[in-house]
Every structure is written in C-alpha cells, then in structure tokens.
Amino acid sequence: VAQAERNTRKQAAVLEVVCSMHAMANGGTSSVAAQHAAASMHAQLERFFNRSDCRGGVYLDVGSNIGVQMRKLYEPDKYPGARVLGRFSEAFGESSHHRCRVCSVAFEPNPRHAQRLSELQQRLGALGFHVLVLGAAAGTVDGVLRFGVGTRNVMNKYANDVAASAFAKAATEWVTVPTLDLGRVLRLLQRWRVWHQRRGGDTSHEPKVVMKLDVEGSEAEIFPHLFEPSAFSICGVDQMMIEWHEHNERLDLSSTQRSLLWYIHNASRYMAASLSARSLACRGPTELVDMDDETYLFDGVPLPSEGEARRCPSRDHDASRPRRPGSRA
C-alpha cells in the first residue's frame, strides 16, 4: 500500500510537470508561416509512409546531427565497434533483407547540416533504403524555435555544432527553425501500425519502432509530452534510446532546469514501464535505454559513392510490398 501511494504521488508530480511544460511551450513563438511549414512536413511524412516498404520497422532519429546513426543502421560494416549496432540488430535483425525494409525519419533543425543530410538522404535512397530527413526540431507543438549554433571550426566544420540547441551556451548565431509536434508524429506511426496489423498479410514479423532522442536539454519538455493522457503517443515506440543532459555544461541551463531534468530522468523508467503498461492502446511498456553512442561523432567515413551498387531491390519491382488503400504506387 505504501509503495502504491508513493507511485501515485510520483505520477501526480509527473503530470504536474507535464502541465507546466505545456504552459511554457504554448507561450512560445508561432506564426502562420510556421504552421504552414509544419503542415507541409506532416504531409511529407504521410506520403513517405504511404509509398515506403516499412515492414522491417521504423527508426526515428530525433536530433540527427549529421546523420551518423542512420549510417550505422544501413551501413553497419563501416562502423565497427559502434555501441548502437547491437540495438539495431536486436530490433531490426541482422540480415540486409530486413534493413532494406526499415524506414528512417530524421529530425535536425541545424541549418548548417541541411546540405549534408540532403545528400545523405539521396545517397542512401540510391542504395534502396527508405530515408526521409526533416529540417525541423522535435517539440510539443507545431511552431518555431530560437536555435543557437556555434562558430565554424577550420579543422572540422561539425565540431562546434555538437551542442547546437535552444540552450546553446557558446552560440555565436541564433536562427529561427520550425518545430514539429513529436506526439503527432508518433500518433501517425500508431495509425500506420494498426493498418499494418489489419492488412491481412504476414503477421509473423511485427515491425518495431525505435527512436533515438538527443535534443540537447529539450527532453525535459518533450519526454513528458509523450505521456499526455489525451493521446499517449509513447505507445507508438517500442524502444527509446535517450541522452539526458542535466549535467551537460555546454548547455545554458539554469539550476531549476537542471533539477527538472534530473527529476524527469529519474522518473522516466517508472513512466515508461508503469504508465504505458496501463494503457489499453499500448502493446506493452516502452523499453527505455540510457544511451548516447558518440562513436564516429564527426563520421569520417566517406558518403556512399554515386556509382555504388544498389543494396536493396527496386521498389518498382517489389510486387509483394503492401500498399495502403487508395495510395498510388
């Protein structure tokens, strides 16, 4: 009984944090242009899942930086010893056949990485992989965010943007970037998963959804948002690999913000295991993994060449690929 009372108090405190985070988020900057940009990106996501073969699962790279984690997923042989490889194998299988049917969506608001990520999307797509890069920050609402980036480094152009964020301490430039409601994205994945289950095809391998959340301090706002009772979008995720930043001195966080991050971090496993398990909409608790795989941080591995052999069969010749009702080939 005492344990149940402690859990109830903890849940009430978590919900209070959620409410306070939403109040701060809804007071942020928004505009008609930002809403149009968000609507366009949500439409992109719909089209992406309509046309892609995601029977192998879905990977959400939230805070993609320069896209190295996606490369580890699709080109694991080029990144020996990377910590995340085992997680990818566990969720998506070892065979290249399964990786060809894993869809990836990357969120990265840093405009300095846009060209690199666009090229990476094209190169991986040419190999036959399903990849979509969105130039937006994950958030709790569709809107805009003031985002700080650092001084360019002569030796490595990515080095000073590792901690680029809304809380960047050493930012030399501030830009306005679009934000997408991550909960809304996960609810789209829930609908996709329901469709997959009901389509009457092969049910021997149910696709998993794995998410990396590395948002440089914004997890204090985003993580509780996914447990909002009205939507409970966390149910769209089987496994979440998350980096917590309460002790990161590169970020300009107040003592209150760091305390809040510490509290949410410590309550996160209870939230993921207990709250999601109680929801009838969830298949089971979301597995939460404290992991920040920063091996190959600046990549250093050349992008796939334009002439590199295709690794996956062409979508045009994959007659077995299921399509949503009404969607075009």
C-alpha positions as a LaTeX table, in Angstrom:
\begin{tabular}{lrrr}
\hline
Residue & $x$ (\AA) & $y$ (\AA) & $z$ (\AA) \\
\hline
Val1 & 0.00 & 0.00 & 0.00 \\
Ala2 & 2.81 & 2.40 & 0.91 \\
Gln3 & 4.51 & 1.68 & $-2.42$ \\
Ala4 & 1.24 & 2.29 & $-4.28$ \\
Glu5 & 0.83 & 5.63 & $-2.50$ \\
Arg6 & 4.39 & 6.65 & $-3.42$ \\
Asn7 & 3.73 & 5.70 & $-7.05$ \\
Thr8 & 0.53 & 7.75 & $-7.04$ \\
Arg9 & 2.34 & 10.79 & $-5.67$ \\
Lys10 & 5.10 & 10.34 & $-8.25$ \\
Gln11 & 2.55 & 10.09 & $-11.07$ \\
Ala12 & 0.79 & 13.26 & $-9.86$ \\
Ala13 & 4.11 & 15.09 & $-9.77$ \\
Val14 & 4.93 & 13.92 & $-13.28$ \\
Leu15 & 1.57 & 15.13 & $-14.59$ \\
Glu16 & 2.17 & 18.49 & $-12.90$ \\
Val17 & 5.48 & 18.74 & $-14.74$ \\
Val18 & 3.70 & 17.92 & $-17.99$ \\
Cys19 & 1.22 & 20.76 & $-17.43$ \\
Ser20 & 3.97 & 23.26 & $-16.65$ \\
Met21 & 5.95 & 22.23 & $-19.71$ \\
His22 & 2.90 & 22.68 & $-21.93$ \\
Ala23 & 2.25 & 26.12 & $-20.48$ \\
Met24 & 5.81 & 27.16 & $-21.40$ \\
Ala25 & 5.57 & 25.59 & $-24.83$ \\
Asn26 & 2.27 & 27.24 & $-25.72$ \\
Gly27 & 3.71 & 30.59 & $-24.78$ \\
Gly28 & 6.43 & 30.23 & $-27.40$ \\
Thr29 & 6.78 & 31.91 & $-30.75$ \\
Ser30 & 4.42 & 30.83 & $-33.52$ \\
Ser31 & 3.35 & 32.17 & $-36.89$ \\
Val32 & 1.15 & 31.37 & $-39.84$ \\
Ala33 & 4.25 & 30.59 & $-41.94$ \\
Ala34 & 5.49 & 28.16 & $-39.29$ \\
Gln35 & 2.12 & 26.40 & $-39.22$ \\
His36 & 2.21 & 26.04 & $-43.00$ \\
Ala37 & 5.76 & 24.64 & $-42.81$ \\
Ala38 & 4.70 & 22.13 & $-40.17$ \\
Ala39 & 1.64 & 21.09 & $-42.19$ \\
Ser40 & 3.87 & 20.54 & $-45.22$ \\
Met41 & 6.24 & 18.33 & $-43.21$ \\
His42 & 3.40 & 16.28 & $-41.73$ \\
Ala43 & 2.11 & 15.76 & $-45.28$ \\
Gln44 & 5.62 & 14.65 & $-46.30$ \\
Leu45 & 5.52 & 12.06 & $-43.53$ \\
Glu46 & 2.14 & 10.74 & $-44.67$ \\
Arg47 & 3.38 & 10.37 & $-48.25$ \\
Phe48 & 6.61 & 8.77 & $-47.08$ \\
Phe49 & 4.83 & 6.02 & $-45.15$ \\
Asn50 & 2.29 & 5.55 & $-47.95$ \\
Arg51 & 4.94 & 4.85 & $-50.56$ \\
Ser52 & 7.63 & 3.09 & $-48.49$ \\
Asp53 & 8.00 & $-0.55$ & $-47.56$ \\
Cys54 & 8.46 & $-0.36$ & $-43.79$ \\
Arg55 & 7.75 & $-3.99$ & $-42.97$ \\
Gly56 & 11.16 & $-4.22$ & $-41.30$ \\
Gly57 & 10.35 & $-1.43$ & $-38.82$ \\
Val58 & 10.85 & 2.30 & $-38.32$ \\
Tyr59 & 13.76 & 4.26 & $-36.89$ \\
Leu60 & 13.23 & 7.85 & $-35.71$ \\
Asp61 & 16.49 & 9.78 & $-35.46$ \\
Val62 & 15.38 & 12.74 & $-33.33$ \\
Gly63 & 18.34 & 15.09 & $-33.18$ \\
Ser64 & 20.14 & 13.52 & $-36.11$ \\
Asn65 & 23.08 & 15.97 & $-36.21$ \\
Ile66 & 24.93 & 14.84 & $-39.36$ \\
Gly67 & 23.14 & 11.51 & $-39.74$ \\
Val68 & 25.82 & 9.12 & $-38.48$ \\
Gln69 & 23.34 & 6.95 & $-36.57$ \\
Met70 & 21.33 & 6.31 & $-39.75$ \\
Arg71 & 24.51 & 5.29 & $-41.49$ \\
Lys72 & 25.24 & 2.83 & $-38.67$ \\
Leu73 & 21.80 & 1.34 & $-39.27$ \\
Tyr74 & 22.18 & 0.89 & $-43.03$ \\
Glu75 & 25.97 & 0.56 & $-43.34$ \\
Pro76 & 27.00 & $-1.21$ & $-40.10$ \\
Asp77 & 30.08 & $-2.74$ & $-41.72$ \\
Lys78 & 31.60 & 0.76 & $-41.99$ \\
Tyr79 & 31.26 & 1.46 & $-38.23$ \\
Pro80 & 32.79 & $-1.46$ & $-36.32$ \\
Gly81 & 32.51 & $-1.25$ & $-32.56$ \\
Ala82 & 29.69 & 1.31 & $-32.50$ \\
Arg83 & 27.60 & 0.80 & $-29.36$ \\
Val84 & 24.25 & 1.12 & $-31.11$ \\
Leu85 & 24.83 & $-1.74$ & $-33.57$ \\
Gly86 & 23.61 & $-4.38$ & $-31.13$ \\
Arg87 & 20.41 & $-2.44$ & $-30.50$ \\
Phe88 & 19.74 & $-2.18$ & $-34.22$ \\
Ser89 & 20.34 & $-5.91$ & $-34.72$ \\
Glu90 & 18.02 & $-6.75$ & $-31.84$ \\
Ala91 & 15.21 & $-4.57$ & $-33.19$ \\
Phe92 & 15.60 & $-4.96$ & $-36.94$ \\
Gly93 & 17.53 & $-8.19$ & $-37.46$ \\
Glu94 & 20.99 & $-8.88$ & $-38.80$ \\
Ser95 & 20.13 & $-9.59$ & $-42.43$ \\
Ser96 & 20.31 & $-6.95$ & $-45.13$ \\
His97 & 16.88 & $-8.14$ & $-46.24$ \\
His98 & 15.31 & $-6.72$ & $-43.07$ \\
Arg99 & 17.35 & $-3.47$ & $-43.18$ \\
Cys100 & 16.06 & $-2.83$ & $-46.70$ \\
Arg101 & 12.58 & $-2.68$ & $-45.22$ \\
Val102 & 13.43 & $-0.40$ & $-42.31$ \\
Cys103 & 12.29 & 3.18 & $-42.80$ \\
Ser104 & 14.15 & 6.07 & $-41.17$ \\
Val105 & 12.94 & 9.58 & $-40.40$ \\
Ala106 & 15.50 & 12.13 & $-39.21$ \\
Phe107 & 14.78 & 15.41 & $-37.40$ \\
Glu108 & 17.54 & 18.00 & $-37.47$ \\
Pro109 & 16.98 & 21.76 & $-37.22$ \\
Asn110 & 20.60 & 22.91 & $-37.58$ \\
Pro111 & 20.70 & 24.66 & $-40.97$ \\
Arg112 & 24.44 & 24.01 & $-41.24$ \\
His113 & 23.76 & 20.29 & $-41.56$ \\
Ala114 & 20.97 & 20.61 & $-44.16$ \\
Gln115 & 23.14 & 20.12 & $-47.24$ \\
Arg116 & 24.99 & 17.12 & $-45.78$ \\
Leu117 & 21.72 & 15.46 & $-44.68$ \\
Ser118 & 20.05 & 16.10 & $-48.02$ \\
Glu119 & 22.97 & 14.46 & $-49.79$ \\
Leu120 & 22.92 & 11.55 & $-47.33$ \\
Gln121 & 19.20 & 11.03 & $-47.95$ \\
Gln122 & 19.84 & 10.91 & $-51.70$ \\
Arg123 & 22.83 & 8.55 & $-51.43$ \\
Leu124 & 21.07 & 6.11 & $-49.08$ \\
Gly125 & 17.97 & 6.29 & $-51.26$ \\
Ala126 & 20.07 & 5.39 & $-54.29$ \\
Leu127 & 21.16 & 2.24 & $-52.42$ \\
Gly128 & 17.49 & 1.34 & $-51.98$ \\
Phe129 & 16.94 & 2.43 & $-48.38$ \\
His130 & 13.87 & 4.39 & $-47.26$ \\
Val131 & 15.03 & 7.66 & $-45.65$ \\
Leu132 & 13.31 & 10.99 & $-45.00$ \\
Val133 & 15.11 & 14.00 & $-43.49$ \\
Leu134 & 13.05 & 16.81 & $-41.98$ \\
Gly135 & 14.72 & 20.15 & $-41.30$ \\
Ala136 & 12.85 & 20.74 & $-38.07$ \\
Ala137 & 13.25 & 20.39 & $-34.33$ \\
Ala138 & 11.10 & 17.97 & $-32.37$ \\
Gly139 & 8.80 & 19.74 & $-29.93$ \\
Thr140 & 5.47 & 19.66 & $-28.16$ \\
Val141 & 3.69 & 21.90 & $-30.67$ \\
Asp142 & 3.95 & 22.80 & $-34.34$ \\
Gly143 & 5.61 & 26.21 & $-34.40$ \\
Val144 & 9.06 & 27.76 & $-34.36$ \\
Leu145 & 12.07 & 27.75 & $-32.05$ \\
Arg146 & 15.06 & 30.04 & $-31.47$ \\
Phe147 & 18.07 & 27.81 & $-32.07$ \\
Gly148 & 21.73 & 28.55 & $-31.35$ \\
Val149 & 24.70 & 27.37 & $-33.42$ \\
Gly150 & 28.45 & 27.78 & $-32.82$ \\
Thr151 & 31.44 & 29.16 & $-34.64$ \\
Arg152 & 32.67 & 27.11 & $-37.56$ \\
Asn153 & 35.82 & 25.09 & $-36.90$ \\
Val154 & 38.58 & 25.29 & $-39.50$ \\
Met155 & 39.75 & 21.72 & $-38.81$ \\
Asn156 & 36.29 & 20.14 & $-38.60$ \\
Lys157 & 33.23 & 22.06 & $-39.73$ \\
Tyr158 & 30.93 & 19.99 & $-37.47$ \\
Ala159 & 32.96 & 20.23 & $-34.24$ \\
Asn160 & 31.43 & 23.38 & $-32.74$ \\
Asp161 & 27.83 & 22.44 & $-33.54$ \\
Val162 & 27.71 & 19.27 & $-31.47$ \\
Ala163 & 25.74 & 21.04 & $-28.71$ \\
Ala164 & 23.77 & 23.35 & $-31.00$ \\
Ser165 & 20.36 & 23.76 & $-29.40$ \\
Ala166 & 17.79 & 26.10 & $-27.90$ \\
Phe167 & 20.10 & 26.15 & $-24.83$ \\
Ala168 & 23.44 & 26.57 & $-26.60$ \\
Lys169 & 25.84 & 28.32 & $-24.21$ \\
Ala170 & 28.53 & 29.17 & $-26.76$ \\
Ala171 & 26.22 & 30.08 & $-29.63$ \\
Thr172 & 27.54 & 32.78 & $-31.94$ \\
Glu173 & 24.46 & 32.81 & $-34.15$ \\
Trp174 & 20.75 & 32.38 & $-33.40$ \\
Val175 & 18.32 & 31.24 & $-36.07$ \\
Thr176 & 14.59 & 30.56 & $-36.14$ \\
Val177 & 13.75 & 26.96 & $-37.05$ \\
Pro178 & 10.42 & 25.11 & $-37.42$ \\
Thr179 & 9.26 & 22.65 & $-34.76$ \\
Leu180 & 7.07 & 19.59 & $-35.21$ \\
Asp181 & 4.85 & 18.10 & $-32.52$ \\
Leu182 & 6.63 & 14.79 & $-31.89$ \\
Gly183 & 3.48 & 13.38 & $-30.30$ \\
Arg184 & 1.59 & 13.95 & $-33.53$ \\
Val185 & 4.32 & 12.14 & $-35.47$ \\
Leu186 & 4.10 & 9.15 & $-33.12$ \\
Arg187 & 0.31 & 9.06 & $-33.44$ \\
Leu188 & 0.78 & 8.78 & $-37.20$ \\
Leu189 & 3.04 & 5.78 & $-36.54$ \\
Gln190 & 0.35 & 4.26 & $-34.34$ \\
Arg191 & $-2.14$ & 4.50 & $-37.21$ \\
Trp192 & 0.41 & 3.00 & $-39.59$ \\
Arg193 & 1.00 & 0.13 & $-37.18$ \\
Val194 & $-2.75$ & $-0.56$ & $-36.83$ \\
Trp195 & $-3.06$ & $-0.59$ & $-40.61$ \\
His196 & $-0.13$ & $-2.97$ & $-40.86$ \\
Gln197 & $-1.73$ & $-5.34$ & $-38.34$ \\
Arg198 & $-5.10$ & $-5.31$ & $-40.12$ \\
Arg199 & $-3.95$ & $-5.51$ & $-43.72$ \\
Gly200 & $-4.23$ & $-9.32$ & $-43.72$ \\
Gly201 & $-0.66$ & $-10.04$ & $-44.74$ \\
Asp202 & 2.28 & $-11.63$ & $-42.97$ \\
Thr203 & 1.91 & $-11.25$ & $-39.20$ \\
Ser204 & 4.92 & $-13.39$ & $-38.26$ \\
His205 & 7.14 & $-10.33$ & $-38.03$ \\
Glu206 & 5.55 & $-7.28$ & $-36.46$ \\
Pro207 & 7.58 & $-4.15$ & $-37.29$ \\
Lys208 & 9.19 & $-2.34$ & $-34.37$ \\
Val209 & 9.58 & 1.38 & $-33.85$ \\
Val210 & 12.89 & 2.54 & $-32.35$ \\
Met211 & 13.57 & 6.17 & $-31.51$ \\
Lys212 & 16.76 & 8.00 & $-30.58$ \\
Leu213 & 16.06 & 11.19 & $-28.62$ \\
Asp214 & 19.06 & 13.52 & $-28.36$ \\
Val215 & 17.68 & 17.05 & $-28.16$ \\
Glu216 & 20.24 & 18.85 & $-26.01$ \\
Gly217 & 18.13 & 19.72 & $-22.96$ \\
Ser218 & 14.71 & 19.88 & $-24.62$ \\
Glu219 & 13.93 & 16.36 & $-23.38$ \\
Ala220 & 12.57 & 17.98 & $-20.18$ \\
Glu221 & 9.72 & 19.30 & $-22.30$ \\
Ile222 & 9.37 & 16.61 & $-24.95$ \\
Phe223 & 9.57 & 13.41 & $-22.87$ \\
Pro224 & 6.60 & 14.16 & $-20.56$ \\
His225 & 4.60 & 15.37 & $-23.58$ \\
Leu226 & 4.61 & 11.85 & $-24.99$ \\
Phe227 & 2.69 & 10.63 & $-21.92$ \\
Glu228 & $-0.11$ & 13.17 & $-22.23$ \\
Pro229 & $-3.28$ & 11.21 & $-21.28$ \\
Ser230 & $-5.38$ & 12.54 & $-24.18$ \\
Ala231 & $-3.11$ & 10.97 & $-26.80$ \\
Phe232 & $-0.49$ & 8.80 & $-25.08$ \\
Ser233 & 1.73 & 8.90 & $-28.16$ \\
Ile234 & 4.53 & 7.00 & $-26.38$ \\
Cys235 & 2.60 & 3.87 & $-27.38$ \\
Gly236 & 3.98 & 4.33 & $-30.87$ \\
Val237 & 7.52 & 3.48 & $-29.67$ \\
Asp238 & 8.89 & 0.06 & $-28.72$ \\
Gln239 & 12.33 & 1.25 & $-27.69$ \\
Met240 & 13.65 & 4.73 & $-26.94$ \\
Met241 & 17.36 & 5.47 & $-26.71$ \\
Ile242 & 17.68 & 8.78 & $-24.91$ \\
Glu243 & 20.51 & 11.06 & $-23.83$ \\
Trp244 & 19.85 & 13.14 & $-20.71$ \\
His245 & 21.62 & 16.48 & $-20.37$ \\
Glu246 & 21.16 & 17.60 & $-16.75$ \\
His247 & 24.95 & 17.54 & $-16.22$ \\
Asn248 & 25.97 & 18.90 & $-19.63$ \\
Glu249 & 27.95 & 22.09 & $-19.00$ \\
Arg250 & 27.90 & 23.07 & $-22.67$ \\
Leu251 & 24.23 & 23.99 & $-22.31$ \\
Asp252 & 22.95 & 27.23 & $-20.81$ \\
Leu253 & 20.55 & 25.66 & $-18.30$ \\
Ser254 & 19.52 & 27.23 & $-15.01$ \\
Ser255 & 19.74 & 25.29 & $-11.76$ \\
Thr256 & 15.94 & 24.92 & $-11.85$ \\
Gln257 & 16.04 & 23.50 & $-15.37$ \\
Arg258 & 18.81 & 21.08 & $-14.41$ \\
Ser259 & 16.83 & 19.96 & $-11.35$ \\
Leu260 & 13.77 & 19.42 & $-13.52$ \\
Leu261 & 15.81 & 17.36 & $-15.96$ \\
Trp262 & 17.22 & 15.31 & $-13.08$ \\
Tyr263 & 13.74 & 14.65 & $-11.74$ \\
Ile264 & 12.28 & 13.61 & $-15.10$ \\
His265 & 15.32 & 11.44 & $-15.80$ \\
Asn266 & 14.86 & 9.61 & $-12.52$ \\
Ala267 & 11.11 & 9.25 & $-13.03$ \\
Ser268 & 11.43 & 8.22 & $-16.68$ \\
Arg269 & 11.71 & 4.48 & $-16.16$ \\
Tyr270 & 8.65 & 4.47 & $-13.92$ \\
Met271 & 6.74 & 6.49 & $-16.52$ \\
Ala272 & 7.75 & 4.21 & $-19.39$ \\
Ala273 & 7.20 & 0.93 & $-17.57$ \\
Ser274 & 4.16 & 1.73 & $-15.45$ \\
Leu275 & 2.10 & 4.30 & $-17.29$ \\
Ser276 & 2.39 & 2.80 & $-20.78$ \\
Ala277 & 1.65 & $-0.69$ & $-19.42$ \\
Arg278 & $-1.67$ & 0.59 & $-18.03$ \\
Ser279 & $-2.87$ & 1.99 & $-21.34$ \\
Leu280 & $-5.07$ & $-0.35$ & $-23.37$ \\
Ala281 & $-3.72$ & 1.32 & $-26.53$ \\
Cys282 & $-0.18$ & 0.12 & $-25.80$ \\
Arg283 & 1.12 & $-3.31$ & $-26.71$ \\
Gly284 & 3.34 & $-3.17$ & $-23.66$ \\
Pro285 & 5.79 & $-0.87$ & $-21.88$ \\
Thr286 & 8.24 & 1.14 & $-23.93$ \\
Glu287 & 11.80 & $-0.01$ & $-23.31$ \\
Leu288 & 13.86 & 2.97 & $-22.21$ \\
Val289 & 17.62 & 2.87 & $-22.80$ \\
Asp290 & 20.04 & 5.50 & $-21.49$ \\
Met291 & 22.44 & 5.56 & $-24.41$ \\
Asp292 & 24.45 & 8.15 & $-26.24$ \\
Asp293 & 26.55 & 6.45 & $-28.88$ \\
Glu294 & 29.01 & 9.15 & $-29.91$ \\
Thr295 & 31.40 & 6.81 & $-31.65$ \\
Tyr296 & 32.32 & 8.24 & $-35.06$ \\
Leu297 & 30.93 & 11.57 & $-33.85$ \\
Phe298 & 32.16 & 13.52 & $-36.88$ \\
Asp299 & 31.69 & 10.48 & $-39.15$ \\
Gly300 & 34.98 & 10.43 & $-41.07$ \\
Val301 & 33.60 & 7.75 & $-43.38$ \\
Pro302 & 33.04 & 8.92 & $-46.96$ \\
Leu303 & 29.40 & 9.00 & $-48.08$ \\
Pro304 & 28.29 & 6.18 & $-50.38$ \\
Ser305 & 29.54 & 6.93 & $-53.87$ \\
Glu306 & 27.05 & 7.75 & $-56.59$ \\
Gly307 & 28.09 & 4.67 & $-58.51$ \\
Glu308 & 27.91 & 2.27 & $-55.55$ \\
Ala309 & 25.88 & $-0.87$ & $-56.25$ \\
Arg310 & 22.27 & $-0.88$ & $-55.07$ \\
Arg311 & 21.85 & $-2.96$ & $-51.91$ \\
Cys312 & 18.07 & $-3.34$ & $-51.96$ \\
Pro313 & 15.64 & $-4.37$ & $-54.72$ \\
Ser314 & 13.94 & $-1.58$ & $-56.60$ \\
Arg315 & 10.57 & $-0.60$ & $-55.18$ \\
Asp316 & 9.18 & $-0.74$ & $-58.70$ \\
His317 & 9.92 & $-4.48$ & $-58.84$ \\
Asp318 & 8.72 & $-5.35$ & $-55.34$ \\
Ala319 & 5.22 & $-6.57$ & $-56.15$ \\
Ser320 & 4.81 & $-8.04$ & $-52.65$ \\
Arg321 & 5.05 & $-4.65$ & $-50.97$ \\
Pro322 & 1.74 & $-3.79$ & $-49.25$ \\
Arg323 & 0.09 & $-0.50$ & $-50.05$ \\
Arg324 & $-2.42$ & 1.44 & $-48.05$ \\
Pro325 & $-5.91$ & 1.57 & $-49.57$ \\
Gly326 & $-6.14$ & 4.39 & $-52.08$ \\
Ser327 & $-2.39$ & 5.02 & $-52.21$ \\
Arg328 & $-0.53$ & 5.16 & $-55.51$ \\
Ala329 & 2.47 & 3.13 & $-56.47$ \\
\hline
\end{tabular}
